Amino acid sequence: MTLVYQKISQPTPEQNALLLTADPSQRLIDHYLPLSTAFAAQDEQGLVGVLVLLPRAQQTLEIANLAVTASRQRQGFAKVLLEFARQWAMEHGYRTLRVATGSTSLIQLRLYQQCGYRIVAVEPDYFTQAYSEEIFENGLRLRDRLVLERKVEIPKY
């Protein structure tokens, strides 16, 4: 599963559509993208996913957006993108990786916890305040945002 990562400054329409699958607000994407380092991951079949890394205070790097192309989901690519984010964070001196997701995002929550992330905060009503449209996921109205973190570990030799 070899991926080639290309930095994105201005996403293509295909990349932007993929960003919108993880964050349905173009306004929010347009806000955090210029402040971030973004990557498109590709293999010989084309675009696999996108990853947006946003620096935060105190040596923390947030995964602001992570999305895998629909036809490539459930094949382990999200884990590969998370590992790329961990490696990139380590190489750039970050100590903590953060990701935030909806309380109804059951598949994503499971994935993040499998990859060593732990819930550190709940932001009640985040999605009802930050998004103009109601969001429904897994038959539930999305209201609260969960923040998860994991330490970026230096390899032990």
N, C-alpha and C positions, 0 to 999 in steps of 0.2 A: 504494500500500500504506500507507494512513493508519491508524494505530492510536491508540486512546485508552488512556492509562495511568491506572489507578486504584490508589491506595495500599491495601494490604491490612493490616489489623491482626489480624483473625480470618478465616482463609480460609473460604469457603463449602465445602460438600461437594464440589462440582465442582472448585474450585480446589485443595483438599487432595488429591483423587484425582490431579490433574495433578502436584502436587508429588511425590507418591509414585512417579510414573513415572520421575522423575530421581533420587530418593533413596528406596529401599524401606524406610527406617527411620522410622516415625512418631516414635519416641523422639528421634532426632537432629533431625528437623524441628522438633519441639516445643522442642528445646533452642536451636537457632539462630534460629528465627523471631522471638522477642521481642527479640533483640539486633540485628535486621536492619531494613532498609527493604525491603518487599516490594511488588511491583506485579502487577496483573492487566492484561494487554493484550487489548483487545477491538476488534473492528470491527463493521460492520453485521450480520455473520452470527453474532456472539457471541464467546465466549472463544477467543482465539488462543493465549495462552501465559501463563506466570507467570515472574517473575524475582525472585530474592531476593539482595539486596546486603548483605554483612556487613563492617563496618569491622574492619580489622586494624591492627596497629602500623605506624608509620613511613609514614603517608600511603598505605597500601595498602587497597584495597577488593576483597573477594573476592566473586565470583559463587558464592554458596553453593548455588543451585538455579536451573536454567533448563530449562523444559519447554514444548514446543509440543503443542497438541492433536493427536491422531493424524491426524485428517482434514485437518489443515492443514500437516502435515510435508512436507518437500521442496519448499516453495514460497518459501523465502527468509526466512521469519519468524524463524528463529533468528539469522540475521545482523542483522536489524532490531533484535531484542532486545539483541544484543551491542553494536550501535551506540548504542542508548539507554543502556545501562550505561556506555559510554565517555563519552557526553555528560554523564550525571548525575555521574559521577566527576569530570570536569573542572570542572563547575559547583560542586562541593562541595570542591574543593581537593585531591583525591587525585592522586597522581603515578603510581601503579601499579595495574593491574587484575590480579587473580589468579583462576584457575579451577583446580579439581582434578577429575580424572576417572579412571576406571578404565583400566588398561593394556590391557584388552580392548575398550574403547569406541572402536572404530575409526572410526566415522562422526563421533563427537564430536571425536576427536583431529584428524581431517582438517579439520573445520570451524574449530576453534580456531586451527590453524596457518594456514589460509587467511586468517583475520582478524588475523594478526599476533602471535599468542601463540607463545611459545617455551617448551620444557620447561626448567625450572630445578631440579627436584628429583624424586626417586623415593622414595616412602615404602613400603618393602617390607612386605608382609603387613598393610597398613592394613585391607583389607576383611575379612581373616580374623579380625582382632582387634576391629574396631569393629562388626561385624554378627554376630548370632547364627546366622543362616542362611547357608549357602553360596549364592553368587551365580554363575550361569553366563551368559555372554554370548558370542555368536558362536562357540559350541561350546567355549569355554574357561572354566575356573574363574577367577573374578576374585580376585586376591590383592593386587596392588600398585596404589597410587594414584600418578598422575603430576600434578605441579603445574606449571602453565603461567602465564606472566606476559607482559604487554605494558605498555609505557609509555603513560601518558595524555598525549598531546601537546597542547600549546597551539597553536591555529591561528596560522599565519604570515600576516600581512597585508601 
